[in-house]
Amino acid sequence: MQFEDLAVWQRSADLACEIYIHFKSSKEFGLKDQITRSALSISSNIAGANFERACAASKR
């Protein structure tokens, strides 16, 4: 199974887009940068964990 097929990854990617759009015109650059990076990190971590699990399974 690809990570893109996981509902949790799809929801986290949607959340990252919504947060980016919400903070697009924000003047609080430090907050904007931190919160958008944090939101992107969620889907990236899910994808990374799925990749590691697939590699471990293929070594068996």
C-alpha positions as a printed NumPy array, in Angstrom:
array([[  0.   ,   0.   ,   0.   ],
       [  1.273,   3.436,  -0.941],
       [  1.216,   6.185,   1.663],
       [ -0.864,   8.336,  -0.699],
       [ -3.686,   5.807,  -0.303],
       [ -3.838,   6.244,   3.471],
       [ -6.761,   8.375,   4.664],
       [ -4.622,   9.872,   7.434],
       [ -2.009,  11.037,   4.91 ],
       [ -4.683,  12.545,   2.662],
       [ -6.231,  14.41 ,   5.592],
       [ -2.839,  15.702,   6.743],
       [ -2.015,  16.912,   3.227],
       [ -5.385,  18.708,   3.079],
       [ -4.709,  20.254,   6.486],
       [ -1.321,  21.536,   5.321],
       [ -2.972,  23.173,   2.301],
       [ -5.694,  24.757,   4.432],
       [ -3.147,  26.121,   6.905],
       [ -1.007,  27.524,   4.091],
       [ -4.033,  29.267,   2.561],
       [ -5.174,  30.577,   5.949],
       [ -1.779,  32.091,   6.793],
       [ -0.963,  33.205,   3.224],
       [ -1.529,  36.9  ,   3.93 ],
       [ -0.319,  36.855,   7.536],
       [  2.214,  39.482,   8.55 ],
       [  3.44 ,  37.314,  11.444],
       [  6.28 ,  35.781,   9.432],
       [  7.797,  33.759,  12.28 ],
       [  4.483,  32.181,  13.234],
       [  3.512,  31.673,   9.602],
       [  6.779,  29.893,   8.825],
       [  6.678,  27.695,  11.912],
       [  3.059,  26.616,  11.574],
       [  3.27 ,  25.861,   7.842],
       [  6.444,  23.802,   8.35 ],
       [  4.782,  21.946,  11.22 ],
       [  1.724,  21.155,   9.116],
       [  3.892,  19.85 ,   6.267],
       [  5.856,  17.76 ,   8.729],
       [  2.794,  15.656,   9.579],
       [  2.347,  14.224,   6.089],
       [  6.108,  13.923,   5.613],
       [  6.444,  11.862,   8.789],
       [  3.612,   9.56 ,   7.742],
       [  5.244,   9.019,   4.346],
       [  8.639,   8.394,   5.947],
       [  7.262,   5.86 ,   8.419],
       [  5.48 ,   4.021,   5.616],
       [  8.712,   3.9  ,   3.572],
       [ 10.707,   2.533,   6.519],
       [  8.086,  -0.13 ,   7.174],
       [  8.137,  -1.191,   3.502],
       [ 11.943,  -1.433,   3.52 ],
       [ 11.933,  -3.515,   6.696],
       [  9.33 ,  -5.86 ,   5.234],
       [ 11.331,  -6.356,   2.044],
       [ 14.424,  -7.365,   4.031],
       [ 12.587, -10.292,   5.626]])
